[in-house]
Amino acid sequence: QVQLVESGGGLVQAGGSLRLSCAASGSIFSINTMGWYRQAPGKQRELVATITSAGNTNYADSMKGRFTVSRDKEAVYLQMNSLRPEDTAVYFCYALLVLSSSGPTYRYWGQGTQVTVSS
């Protein structure tokens, strides 16, 4: 069974840091783009950052300079620095996975991890 498992959320004071991890497991042929979204209470899910298999990154404007996305073979990470109360949200990782050599690409999501930033 293919799944993405996240870890690393928690409670932190404003100005602090957290590192989120997301590991893919199961029968996977290849992984294309990976990344992170977040969803705050009462708001739509929004893009945080993405990273391609070549290592090209993209960030939402409000995260530039504070968040860093990285990856290794089957995991993606999000280093979050200078956290603000408005960063409080559930953070979801995602990955575009190919499960067989001639198969299509599927988007998988992690279960979400809560990040709470206190003022």
GUMARMAR-69049 format. One record per atom (N, C-alpha, C): residue number from 1; residue in one letter; atom name; x, y negated, z negated. Coordinates in nm, 3 decimals, decimal comma. Example, Ala and Ser with C-alpha at 12.3 -4.5 7.8 and 13.67 -1.06 7.14 Angstrom:
<atoms>
<atom 1 'a' 'N' <1,319 0,569 -0,780>>,
<atom 1 'a' 'CA' <1,230 0,450 -0,780>>,
<atom 1 'a' 'C' <1,320 0,330 -0,780>>,
<atom 2 's' 'N' <1,285 0,225 -0,708>>,
<atom 2 's' 'CA' <1,367 0,106 -0,714>>,
<atom 2 's' 'C' <1,290 -0,003 -0,787>>,
</atoms>
This chain:
<atoms>
<atom 1 'q' 'N' <0,086 0,120 0,000>>,
<atom 1 'q' 'CA' <0,000 0,000 0,000>>,
<atom 1 'q' 'C' <0,089 -0,124 0,000>>,
<atom 2 'v' 'N' <0,066 -0,211 0,094>>,
<atom 2 'v' 'CA' <0,144 -0,333 0,105>>,
<atom 2 'v' 'C' <0,088 -0,437 0,009>>,
<atom 3 'q' 'N' <0,174 -0,501 -0,066>>,
<atom 3 'q' 'CA' <0,128 -0,605 -0,155>>,
<atom 3 'q' 'C' <0,239 -0,706 -0,181>>,
<atom 4 'l' 'N' <0,195 -0,824 -0,225>>,
<atom 4 'l' 'CA' <0,286 -0,929 -0,270>>,
<atom 4 'l' 'C' <0,262 -0,949 -0,418>>,
<atom 5 'v' 'N' <0,367 -0,944 -0,496>>,
<atom 5 'v' 'CA' <0,354 -0,958 -0,641>>,
<atom 5 'v' 'C' <0,433 -1,079 -0,686>>,
<atom 6 'e' 'N' <0,364 -1,170 -0,754>>,
<atom 6 'e' 'CA' <0,424 -1,295 -0,798>>,
<atom 6 'e' 'C' <0,462 -1,288 -0,945>>,
<atom 7 's' 'N' <0,557 -1,372 -0,982>>,
<atom 7 's' 'CA' <0,594 -1,388 -1,122>>,
<atom 7 's' 'C' <0,656 -1,526 -1,141>>,
<atom 8 'g' 'N' <0,662 -1,569 -1,266>>,
<atom 8 'g' 'CA' <0,735 -1,690 -1,297>>,
<atom 8 'g' 'C' <0,653 -1,811 -1,336>>,
<atom 9 'g' 'N' <0,522 -1,801 -1,332>>,
<atom 9 'g' 'CA' <0,441 -1,915 -1,373>>,
<atom 9 'g' 'C' <0,446 -1,934 -1,523>>,
<atom 10 'g' 'N' <0,383 -2,042 -1,569>>,
<atom 10 'g' 'CA' <0,379 -2,067 -1,713>>,
<atom 10 'g' 'C' <0,348 -2,210 -1,744>>,
<atom 11 'l' 'N' <0,375 -2,245 -1,870>>,
<atom 11 'l' 'CA' <0,350 -2,380 -1,920>>,
<atom 11 'l' 'C' <0,483 -2,452 -1,937>>,
<atom 12 'v' 'N' <0,491 -2,574 -1,887>>,
<atom 12 'v' 'CA' <0,614 -2,651 -1,896>>,
<atom 12 'v' 'C' <0,578 -2,797 -1,917>>,
<atom 13 'q' 'N' <0,666 -2,871 -1,982>>,
<atom 13 'q' 'CA' <0,643 -3,015 -2,001>>,
<atom 13 'q' 'C' <0,679 -3,091 -1,874>>,
<atom 14 'a' 'N' <0,619 -3,207 -1,859>>,
<atom 14 'a' 'CA' <0,650 -3,293 -1,746>>,
<atom 14 'a' 'C' <0,800 -3,320 -1,741>>,
<atom 15 'g' 'N' <0,855 -3,313 -1,621>>,
<atom 15 'g' 'CA' <0,999 -3,330 -1,602>>,
<atom 15 'g' 'C' <1,076 -3,199 -1,606>>,
<atom 16 'g' 'N' <1,010 -3,093 -1,646>>,
<atom 16 'g' 'CA' <1,075 -2,964 -1,656>>,
<atom 16 'g' 'C' <1,079 -2,889 -1,524>>,
<atom 17 's' 'N' <1,126 -2,765 -1,531>>,
<atom 17 's' 'CA' <1,145 -2,682 -1,411>>,
<atom 17 's' 'C' <1,086 -2,543 -1,432>>,
<atom 18 'l' 'N' <1,045 -2,485 -1,321>>,
<atom 18 'l' 'CA' <1,002 -2,345 -1,318>>,
<atom 18 'l' 'C' <1,049 -2,284 -1,186>>,
<atom 19 'r' 'N' <1,069 -2,154 -1,187>>,
<atom 19 'r' 'CA' <1,104 -2,081 -1,066>>,
<atom 19 'r' 'C' <1,003 -1,969 -1,046>>,
<atom 20 'l' 'N' <0,935 -1,972 -0,934>>,
<atom 20 'l' 'CA' <0,840 -1,867 -0,898>>,
<atom 20 'l' 'C' <0,906 -1,767 -0,804>>,
<atom 21 's' 'N' <0,868 -1,642 -0,820>>,
<atom 21 's' 'CA' <0,917 -1,536 -0,733>>,
<atom 21 's' 'C' <0,799 -1,460 -0,676>>,
<atom 22 'c' 'N' <0,819 -1,404 -0,557>>,
<atom 22 'c' 'CA' <0,713 -1,326 -0,492>>,
<atom 22 'c' 'C' <0,783 -1,216 -0,412>>,
<atom 23 'a' 'N' <0,755 -1,093 -0,448>>,
<atom 23 'a' 'CA' <0,820 -0,980 -0,383>>,
<atom 23 'a' 'C' <0,719 -0,900 -0,302>>,
<atom 24 'a' 'N' <0,757 -0,867 -0,180>>,
<atom 24 'a' 'CA' <0,674 -0,783 -0,095>>,
<atom 24 'a' 'C' <0,715 -0,638 -0,113>>,
<atom 25 's' 'N' <0,618 -0,550 -0,114>>,
<atom 25 's' 'CA' <0,647 -0,408 -0,127>>,
<atom 25 's' 'C' <0,553 -0,327 -0,040>>,
<atom 26 'g' 'N' <0,591 -0,203 -0,011>>,
<atom 26 'g' 'CA' <0,511 -0,118 0,074>>,
<atom 26 'g' 'C' <0,581 -0,092 0,206>>,
<atom 27 's' 'N' <0,507 -0,030 0,297>>,
<atom 27 's' 'CA' <0,561 0,004 0,427>>,
<atom 27 's' 'C' <0,552 -0,116 0,521>>,
<atom 28 'i' 'N' <0,663 -0,189 0,534>>,
<atom 28 'i' 'CA' <0,668 -0,313 0,610>>,
<atom 28 'i' 'C' <0,774 -0,300 0,718>>,
<atom 29 'f' 'N' <0,739 -0,332 0,842>>,
<atom 29 'f' 'CA' <0,837 -0,328 0,951>>,
<atom 29 'f' 'C' <0,922 -0,455 0,952>>,
<atom 30 's' 'N' <0,858 -0,570 0,943>>,
<atom 30 's' 'CA' <0,932 -0,696 0,938>>,
<atom 30 's' 'C' <0,846 -0,804 0,873>>,
<atom 31 'i' 'N' <0,915 -0,907 0,826>>,
<atom 31 'i' 'CA' <0,848 -1,021 0,762>>,
<atom 31 'i' 'C' <0,882 -1,147 0,838>>,
<atom 32 'n' 'N' <0,783 -1,220 0,882>>,
<atom 32 'n' 'CA' <0,806 -1,346 0,950>>,
<atom 32 'n' 'C' <0,805 -1,458 0,847>>,
<atom 33 't' 'N' <0,724 -1,558 0,868>>,
<atom 33 't' 'CA' <0,720 -1,671 0,776>>,
<atom 33 't' 'C' <0,666 -1,630 0,639>>,
<atom 34 'm' 'N' <0,725 -1,684 0,535>>,
<atom 34 'm' 'CA' <0,675 -1,670 0,399>>,
<atom 34 'm' 'C' <0,657 -1,810 0,340>>,
<atom 35 'g' 'N' <0,580 -1,818 0,234>>,
<atom 35 'g' 'CA' <0,564 -1,951 0,175>>,
<atom 35 'g' 'C' <0,472 -1,952 0,056>>,
<atom 36 'w' 'N' <0,437 -2,075 0,019>>,
<atom 36 'w' 'CA' <0,357 -2,098 -0,100>>,
<atom 36 'w' 'C' <0,246 -2,199 -0,071>>,
<atom 37 'y' 'N' <0,130 -2,172 -0,127>>,
<atom 37 'y' 'CA' <0,020 -2,265 -0,134>>,
<atom 37 'y' 'C' <-0,015 -2,282 -0,282>>,
<atom 38 'r' 'N' <-0,095 -2,382 -0,310>>,
<atom 38 'r' 'CA' <-0,145 -2,398 -0,446>>,
<atom 38 'r' 'C' <-0,288 -2,447 -0,442>>,
<atom 39 'q' 'N' <-0,358 -2,421 -0,552>>,
<atom 39 'q' 'CA' <-0,497 -2,466 -0,564>>,
<atom 39 'q' 'C' <-0,523 -2,513 -0,705>>,
<atom 40 'a' 'N' <-0,555 -2,641 -0,716>>,
<atom 40 'a' 'CA' <-0,589 -2,700 -0,844>>,
<atom 40 'a' 'C' <-0,740 -2,689 -0,865>>,
<atom 41 'p' 'N' <-0,786 -2,695 -0,989>>,
<atom 41 'p' 'CA' <-0,930 -2,684 -1,016>>,
<atom 41 'p' 'C' <-1,010 -2,788 -0,938>>,
<atom 42 'g' 'N' <-1,113 -2,742 -0,869>>,
<atom 42 'g' 'CA' <-1,200 -2,832 -0,795>>,
<atom 42 'g' 'C' <-1,143 -2,884 -0,665>>,
<atom 43 'k' 'N' <-1,026 -2,833 -0,626>>,
<atom 43 'k' 'CA' <-0,963 -2,881 -0,503>>,
<atom 43 'k' 'C' <-0,941 -2,765 -0,406>>,
<atom 44 'q' 'N' <-0,918 -2,801 -0,281>>,
<atom 44 'q' 'CA' <-0,890 -2,700 -0,180>>,
<atom 44 'q' 'C' <-0,746 -2,651 -0,193>>,
<atom 45 'r' 'N' <-0,724 -2,532 -0,145>>,
<atom 45 'r' 'CA' <-0,588 -2,479 -0,141>>,
<atom 45 'r' 'C' <-0,504 -2,564 -0,047>>,
<atom 46 'e' 'N' <-0,383 -2,599 -0,089>>,
<atom 46 'e' 'CA' <-0,297 -2,684 -0,007>>,
<atom 46 'e' 'C' <-0,160 -2,622 0,009>>,
<atom 47 'l' 'N' <-0,097 -2,655 0,120>>,
<atom 47 'l' 'CA' <0,036 -2,607 0,149>>,
<atom 47 'l' 'C' <0,137 -2,667 0,052>>,
<atom 48 'v' 'N' <0,230 -2,584 0,005>>,
<atom 48 'v' 'CA' <0,342 -2,632 -0,075>>,
<atom 48 'v' 'C' <0,469 -2,630 0,011>>,
<atom 49 'a' 'N' <0,505 -2,512 0,061>>,
<atom 49 'a' 'CA' <0,628 -2,498 0,139>>,
<atom 49 'a' 'C' <0,625 -2,368 0,215>>,
<atom 50 't' 'N' <0,696 -2,366 0,327>>,
<atom 50 't' 'CA' <0,711 -2,244 0,405>>,
<atom 50 't' 'C' <0,856 -2,226 0,444>>,
<atom 51 'i' 'N' <0,892 -2,103 0,475>>,
<atom 51 'i' 'CA' <1,026 -2,073 0,523>>,
<atom 51 'i' 'C' <1,016 -1,960 0,625>>,
<atom 52 't' 'N' <1,077 -1,982 0,740>>,
<atom 52 't' 'CA' <1,071 -1,882 0,846>>,
<atom 52 't' 'C' <1,177 -1,774 0,822>>,
<atom 53 's' 'N' <1,173 -1,672 0,904>>,
<atom 53 's' 'CA' <1,273 -1,565 0,894>>,
<atom 53 's' 'C' <1,412 -1,617 0,929>>,
<atom 54 'a' 'N' <1,420 -1,728 1,002>>,
<atom 54 'a' 'CA' <1,549 -1,789 1,036>>,
<atom 54 'a' 'C' <1,596 -1,885 0,928>>,
<atom 55 'g' 'N' <1,512 -1,908 0,828>>,
<atom 55 'g' 'CA' <1,550 -1,996 0,718>>,
<atom 55 'g' 'C' <1,509 -2,141 0,735>>,
<atom 56 'n' 'N' <1,427 -2,168 0,835>>,
<atom 56 'n' 'CA' <1,378 -2,305 0,853>>,
<atom 56 'n' 'C' <1,267 -2,332 0,753>>,
<atom 57 't' 'N' <1,273 -2,446 0,689>>,
<atom 57 't' 'CA' <1,178 -2,478 0,583>>,
<atom 57 't' 'C' <1,089 -2,596 0,619>>,
<atom 58 'n' 'N' <0,975 -2,599 0,553>>,
<atom 58 'n' 'CA' <0,879 -2,708 0,571>>,
<atom 58 'n' 'C' <0,814 -2,731 0,436>>,
<atom 59 'y' 'N' <0,799 -2,859 0,399>>,
<atom 59 'y' 'CA' <0,742 -2,895 0,270>>,
<atom 59 'y' 'C' <0,629 -2,995 0,285>>,
<atom 60 'a' 'N' <0,532 -2,986 0,196>>,
<atom 60 'a' 'CA' <0,435 -3,094 0,185>>,
<atom 60 'a' 'C' <0,507 -3,217 0,133>>,
<atom 61 'd' 'N' <0,461 -3,334 0,174>>,
<atom 61 'd' 'CA' <0,533 -3,458 0,142>>,
<atom 61 'd' 'C' <0,555 -3,475 -0,008>>,
<atom 62 's' 'N' <0,456 -3,443 -0,089>>,
<atom 62 's' 'CA' <0,466 -3,468 -0,232>>,
<atom 62 's' 'C' <0,564 -3,374 -0,302>>,
<atom 63 'm' 'N' <0,608 -3,269 -0,233>>,
<atom 63 'm' 'CA' <0,701 -3,173 -0,291>>,
<atom 63 'm' 'C' <0,845 -3,195 -0,245>>,
<atom 64 'k' 'N' <0,863 -3,273 -0,140>>,
<atom 64 'k' 'CA' <0,997 -3,293 -0,086>>,
<atom 64 'k' 'C' <1,088 -3,354 -0,191>>,
<atom 65 'g' 'N' <1,208 -3,297 -0,204>>,
<atom 65 'g' 'CA' <1,305 -3,347 -0,299>>,
<atom 65 'g' 'C' <1,288 -3,291 -0,439>>,
<atom 66 'r' 'N' <1,174 -3,228 -0,468>>,
<atom 66 'r' 'CA' <1,152 -3,171 -0,601>>,
<atom 66 'r' 'C' <1,146 -3,018 -0,596>>,
<atom 67 'f' 'N' <1,089 -2,964 -0,488>>,
<atom 67 'f' 'CA' <1,072 -2,820 -0,475>>,
<atom 67 'f' 'C' <1,167 -2,766 -0,368>>,
<atom 68 't' 'N' <1,214 -2,644 -0,391>>,
<atom 68 't' 'CA' <1,300 -2,578 -0,293>>,
<atom 68 't' 'C' <1,250 -2,435 -0,271>>,
<atom 69 'v' 'N' <1,222 -2,403 -0,146>>,
<atom 69 'v' 'CA' <1,180 -2,268 -0,111>>,
<atom 69 'v' 'C' <1,300 -2,193 -0,055>>,
<atom 70 's' 'N' <1,312 -2,067 -0,092>>,
<atom 70 's' 'CA' <1,420 -1,982 -0,042>>,
<atom 70 's' 'C' <1,367 -1,840 -0,030>>,
<atom 71 'r' 'N' <1,447 -1,754 0,033>>,
<atom 71 'r' 'CA' <1,402 -1,617 0,049>>,
<atom 71 'r' 'C' <1,521 -1,523 0,064>>,
<atom 72 'd' 'N' <1,497 -1,398 0,037>>,
<atom 72 'd' 'CA' <1,589 -1,295 0,078>>,
<atom 72 'd' 'C' <1,508 -1,194 0,159>>,
<atom 73 'k' 'N' <1,554 -1,072 0,170>>,
<atom 73 'k' 'CA' <1,495 -0,981 0,269>>,
<atom 73 'k' 'C' <1,343 -0,965 0,251>>,
<atom 74 'e' 'N' <1,298 -0,941 0,131>>,
<atom 74 'e' 'CA' <1,155 -0,914 0,111>>,
<atom 74 'e' 'C' <1,099 -0,993 -0,006>>,
<atom 75 'a' 'N' <1,152 -1,109 -0,031>>,
<atom 75 'a' 'CA' <1,101 -1,192 -0,139>>,
<atom 75 'a' 'C' <1,115 -1,338 -0,102>>,
<atom 76 'v' 'N' <1,027 -1,418 -0,161>>,
<atom 76 'v' 'CA' <1,033 -1,562 -0,144>>,
<atom 76 'v' 'C' <1,029 -1,625 -0,282>>,
<atom 77 'y' 'N' <1,098 -1,737 -0,295>>,
<atom 77 'y' 'CA' <1,113 -1,805 -0,423>>,
<atom 77 'y' 'C' <1,074 -1,951 -0,409>>,
<atom 78 'l' 'N' <1,032 -2,009 -0,519>>,
<atom 78 'l' 'CA' <1,003 -2,152 -0,522>>,
<atom 78 'l' 'C' <1,062 -2,209 -0,648>>,
<atom 79 'q' 'N' <1,167 -2,289 -0,632>>,
<atom 79 'q' 'CA' <1,226 -2,361 -0,743>>,
<atom 79 'q' 'C' <1,158 -2,496 -0,754>>,
<atom 80 'm' 'N' <1,098 -2,522 -0,868>>,
<atom 80 'm' 'CA' <1,022 -2,645 -0,888>>,
<atom 80 'm' 'C' <1,089 -2,727 -0,997>>,
<atom 81 'n' 'N' <1,135 -2,845 -0,961>>,
<atom 81 'n' 'CA' <1,200 -2,936 -1,055>>,
<atom 81 'n' 'C' <1,118 -3,064 -1,069>>,
<atom 82 's' 'N' <1,148 -3,139 -1,173>>,
<atom 82 's' 'CA' <1,079 -3,267 -1,196>>,
<atom 82 's' 'C' <0,928 -3,251 -1,188>>,
<atom 83 'l' 'N' <0,878 -3,152 -1,256>>,
<atom 83 'l' 'CA' <0,735 -3,120 -1,248>>,
<atom 83 'l' 'C' <0,651 -3,230 -1,310>>,
<atom 84 'r' 'N' <0,534 -3,249 -1,251>>,
<atom 84 'r' 'CA' <0,440 -3,352 -1,293>>,
<atom 84 'r' 'C' <0,308 -3,287 -1,333>>,
<atom 85 'p' 'N' <0,229 -3,352 -1,416>>,
<atom 85 'p' 'CA' <0,099 -3,293 -1,452>>,
<atom 85 'p' 'C' <0,012 -3,261 -1,330>>,
<atom 86 'e' 'N' <0,026 -3,340 -1,224>>,
<atom 86 'e' 'CA' <-0,055 -3,315 -1,104>>,
<atom 86 'e' 'C' <-0,008 -3,192 -1,025>>,
<atom 87 'd' 'N' <0,103 -3,133 -1,066>>,
<atom 87 'd' 'CA' <0,147 -3,007 -1,006>>,
<atom 87 'd' 'C' <0,074 -2,887 -1,067>>,
<atom 88 't' 'N' <-0,005 -2,911 -1,170>>,
<atom 88 't' 'CA' <-0,079 -2,802 -1,233>>,
<atom 88 't' 'C' <-0,175 -2,740 -1,132>>,
<atom 89 'a' 'N' <-0,163 -2,609 -1,116>>,
<atom 89 'a' 'CA' <-0,244 -2,536 -1,017>>,
<atom 89 'a' 'C' <-0,213 -2,388 -1,027>>,
<atom 90 'v' 'N' <-0,292 -2,310 -0,956>>,
<atom 90 'v' 'CA' <-0,256 -2,170 -0,931>>,
<atom 90 'v' 'C' <-0,176 -2,168 -0,802>>,
<atom 91 'y' 'N' <-0,060 -2,106 -0,807>>,
<atom 91 'y' 'CA' <0,030 -2,100 -0,692>>,
<atom 91 'y' 'C' <0,021 -1,961 -0,630>>,
<atom 92 'f' 'N' <-0,001 -1,959 -0,500>>,
<atom 92 'f' 'CA' <-0,014 -1,835 -0,424>>,
<atom 92 'f' 'C' <0,099 -1,823 -0,323>>,
<atom 93 'c' 'N' <0,164 -1,710 -0,321>>,
<atom 93 'c' 'CA' <0,259 -1,686 -0,213>>,
<atom 93 'c' 'C' <0,187 -1,617 -0,098>>,
<atom 94 'y' 'N' <0,244 -1,630 0,021>>,
<atom 94 'y' 'CA' <0,191 -1,558 0,134>>,
<atom 94 'y' 'C' <0,306 -1,513 0,223>>,
<atom 95 'a' 'N' <0,277 -1,416 0,307>>,
<atom 95 'a' 'CA' <0,377 -1,368 0,401>>,
<atom 95 'a' 'C' <0,307 -1,317 0,527>>,
<atom 96 'l' 'N' <0,370 -1,343 0,640>>,
<atom 96 'l' 'CA' <0,322 -1,290 0,768>>,
<atom 96 'l' 'C' <0,400 -1,161 0,793>>,
<atom 97 'l' 'N' <0,330 -1,050 0,786>>,
<atom 97 'l' 'CA' <0,393 -0,919 0,789>>,
<atom 97 'l' 'C' <0,358 -0,843 0,915>>,
<atom 98 'v' 'N' <0,456 -0,774 0,967>>,
<atom 98 'v' 'CA' <0,435 -0,679 1,076>>,
<atom 98 'v' 'C' <0,456 -0,540 1,016>>,
<atom 99 'l' 'N' <0,357 -0,454 1,031>>,
<atom 99 'l' 'CA' <0,362 -0,326 0,961>>,
<atom 99 'l' 'C' <0,414 -0,211 1,047>>,
<atom 100 's' 'N' <0,420 -0,232 1,179>>,
<atom 100 's' 'CA' <0,474 -0,129 1,267>>,
<atom 100 's' 'C' <0,542 -0,199 1,384>>,
<atom 101 's' 'N' <0,624 -0,125 1,458>>,
<atom 101 's' 'CA' <0,707 -0,186 1,561>>,
<atom 101 's' 'C' <0,627 -0,252 1,672>>,
<atom 102 's' 'N' <0,508 -0,205 1,700>>,
<atom 102 's' 'CA' <0,427 -0,262 1,807>>,
<atom 102 's' 'C' <0,297 -0,322 1,754>>,
<atom 103 'g' 'N' <0,290 -0,342 1,624>>,
<atom 103 'g' 'CA' <0,167 -0,386 1,563>>,
<atom 103 'g' 'C' <0,152 -0,536 1,556>>,
<atom 104 'p' 'N' <0,033 -0,583 1,519>>,
<atom 104 'p' 'CA' <0,009 -0,726 1,505>>,
<atom 104 'p' 'C' <0,069 -0,779 1,374>>,
<atom 105 't' 'N' <0,057 -0,910 1,360>>,
<atom 105 't' 'CA' <0,103 -0,976 1,238>>,
<atom 105 't' 'C' <-0,016 -1,000 1,147>>,
<atom 106 'y' 'N' <0,000 -0,969 1,021>>,
<atom 106 'y' 'CA' <-0,105 -0,989 0,923>>,
<atom 106 'y' 'C' <-0,057 -1,088 0,816>>,
<atom 107 'r' 'N' <-0,150 -1,169 0,766>>,
<atom 107 'r' 'CA' <-0,119 -1,258 0,655>>,
<atom 107 'r' 'C' <-0,162 -1,190 0,526>>,
<atom 108 'y' 'N' <-0,067 -1,175 0,436>>,
<atom 108 'y' 'CA' <-0,095 -1,122 0,304>>,
<atom 108 'y' 'C' <-0,077 -1,231 0,200>>,
<atom 109 'w' 'N' <-0,154 -1,221 0,092>>,
<atom 109 'w' 'CA' <-0,148 -1,317 -0,017>>,
<atom 109 'w' 'C' <-0,110 -1,248 -0,147>>,
<atom 110 'g' 'N' <-0,039 -1,320 -0,231>>,
<atom 110 'g' 'CA' <-0,018 -1,276 -0,367>>,
<atom 110 'g' 'C' <-0,142 -1,302 -0,451>>,
<atom 111 'q' 'N' <-0,137 -1,256 -0,576>>,
<atom 111 'q' 'CA' <-0,253 -1,266 -0,664>>,
<atom 111 'q' 'C' <-0,265 -1,404 -0,727>>,
<atom 112 'g' 'N' <-0,163 -1,483 -0,717>>,
<atom 112 'g' 'CA' <-0,164 -1,616 -0,776>>,
<atom 112 'g' 'C' <-0,102 -1,617 -0,915>>,
<atom 113 't' 'N' <-0,033 -1,724 -0,945>>,
<atom 113 't' 'CA' <0,027 -1,741 -1,077>>,
<atom 113 't' 'C' <0,000 -1,884 -1,124>>,
<atom 114 'q' 'N' <-0,039 -1,898 -1,249>>,
<atom 114 'q' 'CA' <-0,077 -2,028 -1,303>>,
<atom 114 'q' 'C' <0,047 -2,107 -1,343>>,
<atom 115 'v' 'N' <0,051 -2,230 -1,298>>,
<atom 115 'v' 'CA' <0,153 -2,326 -1,342>>,
<atom 115 'v' 'C' <0,080 -2,442 -1,409>>,
<atom 116 't' 'N' <0,114 -2,468 -1,533>>,
<atom 116 't' 'CA' <0,054 -2,578 -1,607>>,
<atom 116 't' 'C' <0,163 -2,672 -1,655>>,
<atom 117 'v' 'N' <0,149 -2,800 -1,620>>,
<atom 117 'v' 'CA' <0,247 -2,901 -1,658>>,
<atom 117 'v' 'C' <0,180 -2,998 -1,754>>,
<atom 118 's' 'N' <0,231 -3,004 -1,875>>,
<atom 118 's' 'CA' <0,172 -3,091 -1,977>>,
<atom 118 's' 'C' <0,241 -3,227 -1,975>>,
<atom 119 's' 'N' <0,165 -3,330 -2,008>>,
<atom 119 's' 'CA' <0,221 -3,466 -2,007>>,
<atom 119 's' 'C' <0,281 -3,504 -2,141>>,
</atoms>
